């Protein structure tokens, strides 16, 4: 594997870790949301964690196309992810909205950096994956922000 492919796999693996941690955090919020926005947030969080699950699967399969094993342990995911797990404390639905908005915006920004590298490397496969992820995260952040009280 050449140097650019190696860097691409590292970026895809880091992205996989972050997407998985964000998926778990979103699912946690889905289970534990309370308050006047319960119904709409419960359903929004569900659609988003399911969407993240599809993105995780796509990332893992894309990594495999480079002839490399995909990371797959919580230990690996937490070690490389810049996305934090859900707080252990009880948090309000407002705090959940703010946390997920911040996470989706941070993901979109990092993915744009990865996309730039893939573009410079001429890696169309990675570019397409990142474009899809950027759109997903920007739309997710918008939908979450729409629930601000």
C-alpha positions as CSV (number, residue, x, y, z in Angstrom):
1,X,0.0,0.0,0.0
2,X,1.4,3.4,-0.9
3,X,1.8,6.3,1.5
4,X,-1.4,8.1,0.3
5,X,-3.4,4.9,0.6
6,X,-2.0,4.3,4.1
7,X,-3.0,7.9,5.1
8,X,-6.4,7.4,3.6
9,X,-7.0,4.2,5.5
10,X,-5.9,5.9,8.8
11,X,-8.3,8.7,8.1
12,X,-11.2,6.3,7.3
13,X,-10.4,4.3,10.4
14,X,-10.5,7.4,12.6
15,X,-13.7,8.5,10.9
16,X,-15.2,5.0,11.5
17,X,-14.3,5.3,15.2
18,X,-15.9,8.7,15.5
19,X,-19.0,7.7,13.7
20,X,-19.4,4.7,15.9
21,X,-19.0,6.6,19.1
22,X,-21.4,9.3,17.9
23,X,-23.9,6.5,16.9
24,X,-23.8,5.1,20.4
25,X,-24.1,8.5,22.0
26,X,-27.1,9.3,19.8
27,X,-28.7,5.9,20.7
28,X,-28.1,6.6,24.4
29,X,-29.9,10.0,24.0
30,X,-32.7,8.3,22.2
31,X,-33.2,5.9,25.1
32,X,-32.9,8.6,27.8
33,X,-34.5,11.8,26.5
34,X,-37.2,13.3,28.6
35,X,-39.3,16.4,28.6
36,X,-41.7,18.3,26.4
37,X,-39.8,17.5,23.2
38,X,-39.6,13.8,24.1
39,X,-41.6,12.5,21.1
40,X,-39.9,14.5,18.4
41,X,-36.4,14.1,19.8
42,X,-36.9,10.4,20.5
43,X,-37.8,9.8,16.8
44,X,-35.1,12.2,15.5
45,X,-32.4,10.5,17.6
46,X,-33.6,7.1,16.4
47,X,-33.5,8.1,12.7
48,X,-30.0,9.6,13.2
49,X,-28.5,6.6,15.1
50,X,-29.9,4.3,12.4
51,X,-28.4,6.6,9.7
52,X,-25.1,6.6,11.5
53,X,-25.2,2.8,11.6
54,X,-25.4,2.7,7.8
55,X,-22.5,5.1,7.6
56,X,-20.4,3.0,10.0
57,X,-21.1,-0.1,7.8
58,X,-20.1,1.8,4.6
59,X,-16.9,3.0,6.2
60,X,-15.9,-0.4,7.4
61,X,-16.5,-1.9,4.0
62,X,-14.6,0.9,2.3
63,X,-11.6,0.3,4.5
64,X,-11.8,-3.4,3.5
65,X,-11.5,-2.3,-0.2
66,X,-7.9,-1.2,0.6
67,X,-7.1,-4.7,1.8
68,X,-6.9,-3.7,5.4
69,X,-9.0,-5.0,8.4
70,X,-11.5,-2.5,9.8
71,X,-11.2,-1.5,13.4
72,X,-14.0,-3.0,15.5
73,X,-13.5,-2.8,19.2
74,X,-14.8,-0.1,21.7
75,X,-11.2,0.2,23.0
76,X,-9.9,1.1,19.5
77,X,-12.9,3.4,18.8
78,X,-12.5,5.3,22.1
79,X,-8.7,5.5,21.7
80,X,-8.9,7.2,18.3
81,X,-12.2,9.2,18.4
82,X,-12.3,12.9,19.1
83,X,-16.0,12.4,19.8
84,X,-16.7,11.8,23.5
85,X,-19.0,9.3,24.9
86,X,-22.3,10.5,26.4
87,X,-22.0,12.0,29.8
88,X,-22.8,9.7,32.7
89,X,-24.9,12.3,34.4
90,X,-28.5,12.9,33.7
91,X,-28.7,15.7,31.2
92,X,-31.6,17.6,29.8
93,X,-33.0,17.3,26.3
94,X,-31.6,20.9,25.7
95,X,-28.1,19.7,26.6
96,X,-28.5,16.6,24.4
97,X,-29.4,18.9,21.5
98,X,-26.4,21.2,22.1
99,X,-24.0,18.2,22.5
100,X,-25.1,16.5,19.3
101,X,-25.2,19.8,17.3
102,X,-21.6,20.4,18.3
103,X,-20.6,16.8,17.5
104,X,-22.2,16.9,14.0
105,X,-20.6,20.3,13.2
106,X,-17.2,19.1,14.4
107,X,-17.5,15.9,12.3
108,X,-18.4,17.9,9.2
109,X,-15.4,20.1,9.7
110,X,-13.0,17.1,10.1
111,X,-14.5,15.3,7.2
112,X,-13.9,18.3,4.9
113,X,-10.2,18.1,5.8
114,X,-10.2,14.4,5.0
115,X,-12.0,15.1,1.7
116,X,-9.4,17.6,0.7
117,X,-6.6,15.1,1.3
118,X,-8.6,12.4,-0.7
119,X,-9.1,15.0,-3.5
120,X,-5.4,15.9,-3.6
121,X,-4.5,12.2,-3.7
122,X,-7.0,11.5,-6.5
123,X,-8.8,8.9,-4.3
124,X,-12.3,9.1,-5.8
125,X,-13.7,6.3,-3.6
126,X,-12.8,8.2,-0.4
127,X,-14.0,11.5,-1.8
128,X,-17.4,10.0,-2.5
129,X,-17.6,8.5,1.1
130,X,-16.6,11.9,2.6
131,X,-19.0,13.9,0.5
132,X,-21.9,11.7,1.7
133,X,-20.8,11.9,5.3
134,X,-20.4,15.7,5.2
135,X,-23.9,16.1,3.8
136,X,-25.3,13.7,6.5
137,X,-23.6,15.6,9.3
138,X,-24.6,19.1,8.1
139,X,-28.2,18.0,7.7
140,X,-28.2,16.2,11.1
141,X,-26.9,19.4,12.8
142,X,-29.6,21.5,11.1
143,X,-32.3,19.1,12.2
144,X,-31.0,19.0,15.7
145,X,-30.7,22.8,15.9
146,X,-34.3,23.1,14.8
147,X,-35.3,21.6,18.2
148,X,-33.6,24.3,20.3
149,X,-36.1,25.8,22.8
